Amino acid sequence: MSECKVNHSHDDVKNKFESQATFLPDELTSLFKSFFEKEHTQDILNQVFHLLKKYDLASDEEKSGRNNQMYLILR
């Protein structure tokens, strides 16, 4: 993933999650509920946004890698 210079807000991340939620594993979807109830650093928000970005278009191998990264962040 390339470095992005845009800082994404909590709402940006939530909107991106909502647009990709149907493509995510159920286990991840449930972890996002508690994620959105907390405050997070800008770095974490940016990371999660970019893991969700175009998730639906990613290959199965790339999705697996993204899922692993999201599990680490969301737990």
OpenMM code with the backbone's topology and positions (N, CA, C; nanometers):
from openmm import Vec3, app, unit

residues = "MET SER GLU CYS LYS VAL ASN HIS SER HIS ASP ASP VAL LYS ASN LYS PHE GLU SER GLN ALA THR PHE LEU PRO ASP GLU LEU THR SER LEU PHE LYS SER PHE PHE GLU LYS GLU HIS THR GLN ASP ILE LEU ASN GLN VAL PHE HIS LEU LEU LYS LYS TYR ASP LEU ALA SER ASP GLU GLU LYS SER GLY ARG ASN ASN GLN MET TYR LEU ILE LEU ARG".split()
positions = [
    Vec3(0.0840, -0.1171, 0.0000),
    Vec3(0.0000, 0.0000, 0.0000),
    Vec3(0.0887, 0.1237, 0.0000),
    Vec3(0.0529, 0.2184, -0.0810),
    Vec3(0.1335, 0.3397, -0.0877),
    Vec3(0.0998, 0.4338, 0.0272),
    Vec3(0.1941, 0.5187, 0.0576),
    Vec3(0.1776, 0.6174, 0.1650),
    Vec3(0.0783, 0.7240, 0.1201),
    Vec3(-0.0185, 0.7540, 0.2026),
    Vec3(-0.1187, 0.8559, 0.1719),
    Vec3(-0.0969, 0.9746, 0.2637),
    Vec3(-0.1080, 1.0921, 0.2086),
    Vec3(-0.0861, 1.2137, 0.2876),
    Vec3(-0.2155, 1.2704, 0.3456),
    Vec3(-0.3285, 1.2061, 0.3183),
    Vec3(-0.4571, 1.2543, 0.3672),
    Vec3(-0.4847, 1.1925, 0.5041),
    Vec3(-0.5261, 1.2747, 0.5988),
    Vec3(-0.5681, 1.2240, 0.7290),
    Vec3(-0.7179, 1.1968, 0.7237),
    Vec3(-0.7555, 1.0748, 0.7570),
    Vec3(-0.8952, 1.0334, 0.7499),
    Vec3(-0.9588, 1.0433, 0.8883),
    Vec3(-1.0779, 1.0989, 0.8917),
    Vec3(-1.1499, 1.1174, 1.0174),
    Vec3(-1.2167, 0.9869, 1.0606),
    Vec3(-1.2644, 0.9870, 1.1835),
    Vec3(-1.3420, 0.8748, 1.2372),
    Vec3(-1.4607, 0.8470, 1.1448),
    Vec3(-1.5281, 0.9532, 1.1012),
    Vec3(-1.6435, 0.9366, 1.0114),
    Vec3(-1.6033, 0.8813, 0.8755),
    Vec3(-1.4877, 0.9232, 0.8241),
    Vec3(-1.4382, 0.8681, 0.6970),
    Vec3(-1.4212, 0.7173, 0.7081),
    Vec3(-1.3604, 0.6743, 0.8177),
    Vec3(-1.3358, 0.5319, 0.8386),
    Vec3(-1.4684, 0.4574, 0.8541),
    Vec3(-1.5588, 0.5147, 0.9289),
    Vec3(-1.6892, 0.4509, 0.9494),
    Vec3(-1.7654, 0.4385, 0.8172),
    Vec3(-1.7627, 0.5424, 0.7369),
    Vec3(-1.8299, 0.5379, 0.6064),
    Vec3(-1.7662, 0.4338, 0.5151),
    Vec3(-1.6335, 0.4266, 0.5163),
    Vec3(-1.5637, 0.3280, 0.4343),
    Vec3(-1.5986, 0.1873, 0.4828),
    Vec3(-1.6019, 0.1675, 0.6145),
    Vec3(-1.6407, 0.0379, 0.6701),
    Vec3(-1.7812, 0.0005, 0.6237),
    Vec3(-1.8749, 0.0932, 0.6345),
    Vec3(-2.0134, 0.0644, 0.5966),
    Vec3(-2.0245, 0.0271, 0.4490),
    Vec3(-1.9419, 0.0880, 0.3643),
    Vec3(-1.9471, 0.0563, 0.2213),
    Vec3(-1.8838, -0.0794, 0.1893),
    Vec3(-1.7991, -0.1299, 0.2791),
    Vec3(-1.7293, -0.2561, 0.2547),
    Vec3(-1.7759, -0.3697, 0.3465),
    Vec3(-1.8622, -0.3405, 0.4408),
    Vec3(-1.9005, -0.4367, 0.5453),
    Vec3(-1.9510, -0.5698, 0.4893),
    Vec3(-2.0250, -0.5674, 0.3815),
    Vec3(-2.0796, -0.6926, 0.3274),
    Vec3(-1.9715, -0.7837, 0.2708),
    Vec3(-1.8537, -0.7298, 0.2449),
    Vec3(-1.7435, -0.8083, 0.1889),
    Vec3(-1.6482, -0.8607, 0.2965),
    Vec3(-1.6633, -0.8112, 0.4187),
    Vec3(-1.5730, -0.8482, 0.5287),
    Vec3(-1.6212, -0.9743, 0.6002),
    Vec3(-1.5267, -1.0513, 0.6572),
    Vec3(-1.5679, -1.1664, 0.7388),
    Vec3(-1.6491, -1.1195, 0.8599),
    Vec3(-1.7452, -1.2002, 0.9018),
    Vec3(-1.8322, -1.1651, 1.0147),
    Vec3(-1.7528, -1.1345, 1.1418),
    Vec3(-1.6439, -1.2087, 1.1643),
    Vec3(-1.5640, -1.1874, 1.2854),
    Vec3(-1.5072, -1.0449, 1.2888),
    Vec3(-1.4651, -0.9958, 1.1728),
    Vec3(-1.4116, -0.8598, 1.1667),
    Vec3(-1.5221, -0.7572, 1.1853),
    Vec3(-1.6344, -0.7813, 1.1239),
    Vec3(-1.7460, -0.6875, 1.1330),
    Vec3(-1.7849, -0.6640, 1.2782),
    Vec3(-1.7879, -0.7697, 1.3582),
    Vec3(-1.8257, -0.7541, 1.4988),
    Vec3(-1.7179, -0.6767, 1.5762),
    Vec3(-1.5911, -0.6914, 1.5396),
    Vec3(-1.4837, -0.6173, 1.6074),
    Vec3(-1.4907, -0.4672, 1.5778),
    Vec3(-1.5416, -0.4320, 1.4628),
    Vec3(-1.5519, -0.2905, 1.4272),
    Vec3(-1.6481, -0.2154, 1.5189),
    Vec3(-1.7494, -0.2832, 1.5720),
    Vec3(-1.8453, -0.2163, 1.6605),
    Vec3(-1.7731, -0.1531, 1.7789),
    Vec3(-1.6891, -0.2308, 1.8445),
    Vec3(-1.6162, -0.1758, 1.9592),
    Vec3(-1.5074, -0.0777, 1.9141),
    Vec3(-1.4512, -0.0974, 1.7967),
    Vec3(-1.3509, -0.0049, 1.7426),
    Vec3(-1.4096, 0.1356, 1.7317),
    Vec3(-1.5310, 0.1456, 1.6805),
    Vec3(-1.5924, 0.2770, 1.6600),
    Vec3(-1.6414, 0.3428, 1.7891),
    Vec3(-1.6444, 0.2686, 1.8973),
    Vec3(-1.6846, 0.3252, 2.0261),
    Vec3(-1.5690, 0.3931, 2.0985),
    Vec3(-1.4467, 0.3804, 2.0454),
    Vec3(-1.3272, 0.4336, 2.1109),
    Vec3(-1.2609, 0.5409, 2.0257),
    Vec3(-1.1745, 0.6167, 2.0909),
    Vec3(-1.0909, 0.7150, 2.0219),
    Vec3(-0.9654, 0.6443, 1.9710),
    Vec3(-0.9146, 0.6883, 1.8560),
    Vec3(-0.7951, 0.6276, 1.7993),
    Vec3(-0.7018, 0.7350, 1.7457),
    Vec3(-0.5745, 0.7002, 1.7384),
    Vec3(-0.4769, 0.7947, 1.6843),
    Vec3(-0.5026, 0.8130, 1.5349),
    Vec3(-0.4497, 0.9215, 1.4836),
    Vec3(-0.4640, 0.9482, 1.3407),
    Vec3(-0.3998, 0.8368, 1.2582),
    Vec3(-0.2872, 0.7861, 1.3041),
    Vec3(-0.2181, 0.6780, 1.2334),
    Vec3(-0.3064, 0.5538, 1.2215),
    Vec3(-0.3722, 0.5175, 1.3307),
    Vec3(-0.4610, 0.3998, 1.3295),
    Vec3(-0.5789, 0.4230, 1.2352),
    Vec3(-0.6398, 0.5403, 1.2418),
    Vec3(-0.7519, 0.5709, 1.1523),
    Vec3(-0.7095, 0.5598, 1.0062),
    Vec3(-0.5934, 0.6155, 0.9742),
    Vec3(-0.5441, 0.6097, 0.8366),
    Vec3(-0.5168, 0.4658, 0.7936),
    Vec3(-0.4563, 0.3867, 0.8813),
    Vec3(-0.4266, 0.2478, 0.8492),
    Vec3(-0.5541, 0.1693, 0.8205),
    Vec3(-0.6534, 0.1836, 0.9073),
    Vec3(-0.7777, 0.1087, 0.8904),
    Vec3(-0.8497, 0.1543, 0.7636),
    Vec3(-0.8511, 0.2846, 0.7375),
    Vec3(-0.9151, 0.3347, 0.6157),
    Vec3(-0.8542, 0.2677, 0.4930),
    Vec3(-0.7226, 0.2622, 0.4872),
    Vec3(-0.6567, 0.2079, 0.3684),
    Vec3(-0.6666, 0.0559, 0.3590),
    Vec3(-0.6830, -0.0115, 0.4714),
    Vec3(-0.7095, -0.1550, 0.4674),
    Vec3(-0.8494, -0.1826, 0.4132),
    Vec3(-0.9414, -0.0933, 0.4403),
    Vec3(-1.0791, -0.1086, 0.3917),
    Vec3(-1.0966, -0.0612, 0.2479),
    Vec3(-1.0129, 0.0328, 0.2058),
    Vec3(-1.0266, 0.0942, 0.0731),
    Vec3(-1.0157, -0.0128, -0.0362),
    Vec3(-1.1172, -0.0184, -0.1199),
    Vec3(-1.1248, -0.1125, -0.2327),
    Vec3(-1.1074, -0.2584, -0.1889),
    Vec3(-1.1488, -0.2878, -0.0663),
    Vec3(-1.1416, -0.4254, -0.0144),
    Vec3(-1.2163, -0.5204, -0.1069),
    Vec3(-1.3310, -0.4772, -0.1542),
    Vec3(-1.4144, -0.5620, -0.2391),
    Vec3(-1.3456, -0.6005, -0.3698),
    Vec3(-1.2494, -0.5215, -0.4143),
    Vec3(-1.1800, -0.5484, -0.5405),
    Vec3(-1.0498, -0.6258, -0.5224),
    Vec3(-1.0096, -0.6477, -0.3993),
    Vec3(-0.8824, -0.7157, -0.3704),
    Vec3(-0.8922, -0.8651, -0.3998),
    Vec3(-0.7776, -0.9244, -0.4334),
    Vec3(-0.7713, -1.0695, -0.4538),
    Vec3(-0.7906, -1.1387, -0.3192),
    Vec3(-0.8207, -1.2669, -0.3226),
    Vec3(-0.8381, -1.3426, -0.1982),
    Vec3(-0.7110, -1.3386, -0.1138),
    Vec3(-0.5957, -1.3466, -0.1796),
    Vec3(-0.4680, -1.3421, -0.1076),
    Vec3(-0.4494, -1.2063, -0.0390),
    Vec3(-0.4816, -1.0996, -0.1108),
    Vec3(-0.4679, -0.9660, -0.0522),
    Vec3(-0.5685, -0.9458, 0.0610),
    Vec3(-0.6902, -0.9954, 0.0439),
    Vec3(-0.7903, -0.9858, 0.1508),
    Vec3(-0.7428, -1.0556, 0.2769),
    Vec3(-0.6806, -1.1706, 0.2597),
    Vec3(-0.6299, -1.2453, 0.3749),
    Vec3(-0.5259, -1.1628, 0.4509),
    Vec3(-0.4364, -1.0996, 0.3786),
    Vec3(-0.3356, -1.0147, 0.4418),
    Vec3(-0.3973, -0.8951, 0.5110),
    Vec3(-0.4940, -0.8341, 0.4451),
    Vec3(-0.5624, -0.7197, 0.5060),
    Vec3(-0.6388, -0.7623, 0.6301),
    Vec3(-0.7048, -0.8783, 0.6228),
    Vec3(-0.7793, -0.9296, 0.7390),
    Vec3(-0.6860, -0.9469, 0.8578),
    Vec3(-0.5695, -1.0058, 0.8340),
    Vec3(-0.4732, -1.0263, 0.9428),
    Vec3(-0.4318, -0.8930, 1.0050),
    Vec3(-0.4051, -0.7933, 0.9219),
    Vec3(-0.3668, -0.6623, 0.9733),
    Vec3(-0.4808, -0.5988, 1.0522),
    Vec3(-0.6033, -0.6120, 1.0020),
    Vec3(-0.7181, -0.5545, 1.0738),
    Vec3(-0.7399, -0.6252, 1.2072),
    Vec3(-0.7236, -0.7590, 1.2118),
    Vec3(-0.7370, -0.8309, 1.3385),
    Vec3(-0.6387, -0.7772, 1.4411),
    Vec3(-0.5148, -0.7544, 1.3984),
    Vec3(-0.4141, -0.7025, 1.4907),
    Vec3(-0.4525, -0.5645, 1.5448),
    Vec3(-0.5071, -0.4817, 1.4613),
    Vec3(-0.5436, -0.3452, 1.5015),
    Vec3(-0.6711, -0.3453, 1.5871),
    Vec3(-0.7694, -0.4232, 1.5472),
    Vec3(-0.9005, -0.4179, 1.6117),
    Vec3(-0.9068, -0.4903, 1.7451),
    Vec3(-0.8167, -0.5800, 1.7709),
    Vec3(-0.8210, -0.6560, 1.8974),
    Vec3(-0.7613, -0.5820, 2.0094),
] * unit.nanometer
topology = app.Topology()
chain = topology.addChain("A")
for resn in residues:
    res = topology.addResidue(resn, chain)
    for name in ("N", "CA", "C"):
        topology.addAtom(name, app.Element.getBySymbol(name[0]), res)
